[in-house]
């Protein structure tokens, strides 16, 4: 007696409803494709626990999400010397996590074709066959879902060249805060100690309100408790120990992941921070996720399989690797390198580099601005890696 072939419960299952999962589901909710989508998310509710920032013109397709923007941004070292940047026509823009979550979930909830399984944990993926039309069984702690395609956006621990660990608080003070309202403190008071390189990131949200983050670049993740204690010390030095804490956020971002993603069955695609969304040299990922969500939704609407994040172009990948390896090799000089970039690369070129739009002239200025010897030391392994990449392709 032969068993009947499996029938798909959903055309697509999205594992994880963070920034990437919600971005894609919200786009599919507004598409005319008719795709049946299931979203599996362990959370039952969302906290205001994230901030996303990027450079864009004042008006753009995501403007309704922007809670605040600034015309300028600043870099400074431990001695207090500051380098002030701005680019005509561009603003540094801030999306509050709660606003993003609310809009995405509202769009998803408006679609009868998208089902959200809140408080559900995915426990396994089982391929049902090996042909081009093979299905995938998503096993969860509440049963299983058979899908044509799966997009896995769940966070996973990955080895990296460096880690960007941060703890932040949004504070409200009875008195005006000591921050310039016209600009962001992108990397302030950069210095190093036994724990690696550290700096303060500040978004002034009003005369008496700001988001202040304490960030470390280090060769291993820094515990949140350590970062929180150091942030409290920094707030005390700024005279803000008594400010009211409105909310908290924190995280660990891998910079320059090492090794390939785990192998998965046909029909499964990785996405989000663990799938290539983060820019290795900066940690910026929001706009990259939005570009991926658009491309993936368009592919699905055409009746094609979902797509993952595009591979980094060779030049960008190589430059990021060389820079991160040089910083890792001598973390004490990290502040010197970042200040050299801020001083030697025109603001527009540096923004293009951080926003995946660098030109050859921008890379040339970047190379010229940095100390020669430490970066030349990284060229030998980079050349061999590049050769291996070329052989693979």
Secondary structure, 3 states (H helix, E strand, C coil): CCCCCCCCCEEEEEECCCHHHHHHHHHHHCCCCCCCEEEEECCCCCCCCCEEEEEECCCCCCHHHEEEEECEEEEEECCCCEEEEECCCCEEEEEEHHHHHHHHHHHHHCCCCEEEEECCCEEEEEEECCCCCCEEEEEECCEEEEEEEEEECCCCCCCEEEEEEEEEEEEECCCCCCCCCCEEEEEEEEEEECCEEEEEEEEECCCCEEEEEEEEEECCCCCHHHHHHHHHHHHHHCCCCCCEEEEEEEEEEEEEECCCCCCCCCCEEECCHHHCCCCCCCCCCHHHHHHHHHHHHHHHHCCCCCCCCCCCCHHHHHHHHHHHHHHHHCHHHHHHHHHHHHHHCCHHHHHHHHCCCCCHHHHHHHHHHCCHHHHHCCHHHHHHHHHHHHHHC
